[in-house]
């Protein structure tokens, strides 16, 4: 018996930080799974459990967060 595919709503909210940079907050439903924020010439993708990944673009950071979420919690 195969599993049914679930429709999952993924949202990316932008938040301004006090230093003027923009942080992207990734949510699945109402649960926040991580953030992506600029760090010098790269970006830092951080999960809510504290794992940190250094990526080249915001899109790559969102991809990494989604992959980790589906691998460990999805």
DAPEWO-V740310 format. One line per field, one symbol per residue. ss: DSSP state (H for helix, E for strand, - for the rest). phi: phi as a letter, one per 40 degrees, with the letter a starting at -180 (. if undefined). burial: b if it has 9 or more other ideal C-beta (glycine too) atoms within 8 Angstrom, else e. Layout:
ss->???
phi->???
burial->???
This chain:
ss->---------EEEEEEE-----EEEEEEE--EEEEEEEEE--EEEEEE----EEEE--HHHHHHHHHHHHHHH--
phi->.ccccbcbcbbbbcbccdcgcbbcbcbbgbccbibbbcafcbbbbbccchcbbbbcbcccccdccccccccbbc
burial->eeeeeeeeeeebeeeebeeeebbbbbbbeeeebbbbbeeeebbbbbbeeeeebebeeeebbbebbbebbeeeee
